[in-house]
Amino acid sequence: MEIAKRLIVAADFDPRNCGGRPGVRSAVAALARDLCDLGVILKVNSALRDRGYNFITDLRSFGVGVFADLKLCDIPATLELDAALLAENPPDLLTVMCGAGIEGMKVVK
């Protein structure tokens, strides 16, 4: 990983404090705009669940990397499906829980 891309900025906004789901979307997008082209990676999780995996591509359009902090944890077959869905909008980083063991983690490549 390049030195410039080692800074990860959390985009964890509480909908109760920023105008609900629309406020979260706006706050994450504003943060991405503020960090535009600085070489940082934006960590998102709840916003991805709200907006869907296409949000990864939307955030990238602001010139930031994307860390999908989804903490994927399920049986290998389901993890494989998640990986297939993410392949259309791949994040730079992804969290996968090891509850499904090595086999579960291997299918999310």
Secondary structure, 3 states (H helix, E strand, C coil): CCHHHCCEEECCCCCCCCCHHHHHHHHHHHHHHHCCCCCCEEEECHHHHHHCCHHHHHHHCCCCEEEEEEEECCCHHHHHHHHHHHCCCCCCEEEECHHHHHHHHHCCC
